[in-house]
Amino acid sequence: MRILRMGLLVILSTALLAAGCSSSKNAGRGIAAGLDKETEALLDKESRASFDFFWNETNTEAGSKGYGLIADRAPGNPTLSSVASTGFGLSALVIGVEHGWVKKQEAEERALGTMNTLLQHAAKEHGFLYHFLNMEDGSRAPGSELSVIDTAIAINGAITAGEFFGGEVKEQAKALAEQVEWPWFVDPANNQFYMGYSPENGFAGHWDFYAEQLMMYILASGSPTHPVPGELFYAFTRDSKAYGQGQPFIHSWFGSIFTYQFSHGWFDFRGLNDREGVNWWENSVIASEASKQYAIDMAGTYKTYGPNAWGMTASDGPDGYNGLYGSPPTGFDDAAHVTDGTLAPAAALGSIVFTPKASLAVLKHFDGKPELWGKYGLTDAYNEAVTPAWVSPDVIGIDKGITLLMIENYRSGLIWDLYMKNDYVKAGAQAIGLSPIAK
């Protein structure tokens, strides 16, 4: 089953801190500098609207067992929460406070309530959360699986909020992370994480190919209660190919661009190599550039695409949600992805830290398309290659989430700054063998 969706610790910590660069907002890890007012306004527009999704599409009923759970999408299916959307939402609270969009006390109370739900009421086994939960009471949504990747995203959000608010929020984040029994989700036959588990069918699939799962190994290897060996980080297939005349890079199975982004939303991989000499930051830069070039090459076939309209990723499409949207290289023969003219704004915007100039050009392109904008900013996806042109009526939490986090990391490095301070994260980075690139 394929994927749908250092030496001493003090030395590593010093290297991680040194990897940051100056910010336009504060002395953090951010990348942006000298942005014009028009660009700042556009970034504010999409960021604020994305934050509003997480603030508004949340169960805020006092005393509810589902308090703090965030909708998978909006406005569609308002009773279904995704654990990943909730994890992104915990990080969103931090961004909202920093920008003055919400008061710190309000955000802290929201974080505490959400943590309590995840700890006390959300359906789980061995510390792993179900992918989808009922918004009202945190119970398992019908047919949902325990998800190791979505659990990791929830923990990432908790860690970020914990480092920001401190106190009880940090204690609850610690408890949430420490209860996860990571070895239970590992297949000892191949040292790979299973993809999912259900009581009805047991474990299913393996994280056997590169994708968004780098975060899992960092958290699991750094766990003080239920760790796994750092060697698991090297147990999945690393297939390296180039697209066209570009540089080769380790690609994901379907080539969905979110797979090159999600772990980077929290962990700052800049300036680091793993034990095999892979620079995962540069890998995502090359993948983003390849995605752009593919859109340029396909512009004659699909009207949607072009140099300022690129990025194929799992998203809604004219025929419903499609996890196969991506760009080559894919699979072992470049035939695993689907291309039909659908484009998700989160794709290029989620790569803004890797390809700032190109991603900002996409955002400005979207600014000239009022049909793509709504209550929560840019829509999930659109397709101008079909007749009539199609625009998704929904936004999806994980797409709004990666957009919000990456824009903030680009501007200030805020999420990177907080996440990289965490002791579990630093221990995990050491365990898997991330080390400073020799200069």
C-alpha positions, 0 to 999 in steps of 0.5 A, a space after each residue: 500500500 502506497 502513501 495517500 496522503 550529531 554528536 552531542 545534543 548541545 552541539 546539535 542545539 547550537 547548530 539548530 539555533 545558528 540555522 536561523 536567519 533574520 526576520 522582518 518581524 523579529 530576530 527569529 528564523 524567518 526568511 522574508 526581508 524588505 517586503 513591499 506594502 502590497 505583498 505584506 497586505 496580501 500575506 496578511 489577507 490570506 494568513 488572517 483568513 486562514 486563522 479564522 478558519 481554525 478559530 471559527 470552525 471549532 467546537 467551543 461549547 463549554 463542557 463538551 467532550 469535543 471542545 476544541 476539536 476543529 472541522 476537517 473542512 468548511 462549510 461541508 461536513 460540519 460535524 466531522 473533525 480531523 485530528 490533523 486539522 486540530 493539530 494545525 489549529 493549536 499552532 494557529 492559536 500562537 500565530 493569532 496571538 502574535 498578530 493580535 487577532 485574538 487575545 492571549 488569554 482567550 487563545 490559552 484557554 482554547 489551547 487548554 480545552 483542546 488539550 484536555 479533549 485530546 487527553 481525556 475524551 478523544 478516541 485513541 488506542 495506545 496513545 494514537 488518535 483516530 484520524 477522524 473524530 465526531 466534533 461533538 464528543 471526540 468519539 471515533 468517526 465511523 470507519 476511521 483508522 488510528 493514524 500515526 501521521 495525524 497523531 504526529 501532527 496533533 502532537 506537533 501542534 501541542 508542542 508548539 502551543 506548549 512552548 508558547 504558552 508554557 505552564 499548564 499547556 506545556 504540561 498537557 503537551 508533554 502528557 500527550 506526547 508521552 502517552 504515545 506508544 510508538 513501538 506498537 505501530 512499528 512492523 518489526 519485520 521491516 522496521 517501518 511504521 504501519 500506516 493505519 490500524 482499525 479494530 476491525 482489520 488490524 494494521 494496514 500498509 506501511 510508510 515504505 516510501 518517502 512522504 510527509 512522515 519525517 516528523 514521525 521519526 523525530 517525535 518517536 525517536 525523541 520520546 522519553 517514554 516509548 522511543 523507537 530506534 533512530 534507524 527507522 528514519 533510514 528504513 523507507 525507500 529513498 528513490 531519487 529522480 530528476 524531473 526534466 533538466 532539473 536536479 534529482 531529489 528523493 520523491 514521494 509516491 504520488 508527487 503531491 507537494 504537501 509531502 515535501 512540506 508538512 514536516 517542514 512546517 514545524 521542524 527547521 531542516 536548514 543547514 542539516 544533513 542526515 547520516 546518509 548525507 541527505 539535506 531534506 531542506 534542499 530536497 524540498 526546494 528542488 521538489 518545489 521547483 520541479 512542481 513549478 516546471 511541470 505546470 509550465 510544461 503542462 500549460 498547453 494542455 491545461 488552461 489552469 497551469 502556468 509559471 504563476 499557477 503551479 503546485 499539484 497536491 492532494 485536494 478537492 477536484 471536480 469529481 471529489 477529493 483526490 489524493 492522487 494529484 501530484 507531479 513527476 517524478 512519481 512511483 517508479 515509472 512516473 505513472 502514479 500521479 493524476 493531473 487533470 487541470 486542478 490546482 490547490 492554492 495551498 500547494 505553492 503557498 506551502 512552499 513559500 519558504 522553499 521558493 519565496 519569489 515563485 510562491 509570491 508570484 502565485 499569490 499575486 496571480 490569485 489576487 487577480 481571481 476574486 472567484 477564488 476568495 471567500 470567508 476563509 481566504 483562498 478556496 481549496 482548489 480550482 480547475 479552469 480546464 473544465 467547462 464551466 470552470 470549477 471552484 471548490 465550495 470548501 476549504 480544508 483544514 490541513 491545506 489552510 494549516 500548511 498555508 498559515 504555518 509556512 507564511 508565518 515561518 517565511 515572515 518570522 520563523 515563529 513556529 520553527 523558533 518554538 518547535 525547535 526549542 522542545 527537548 523531545 524534538 532536540 533529542 529526536 533530531 540527535 537520535 536520527 543523526 541530523 548534523 550540521 552541514 560541513 562548511 
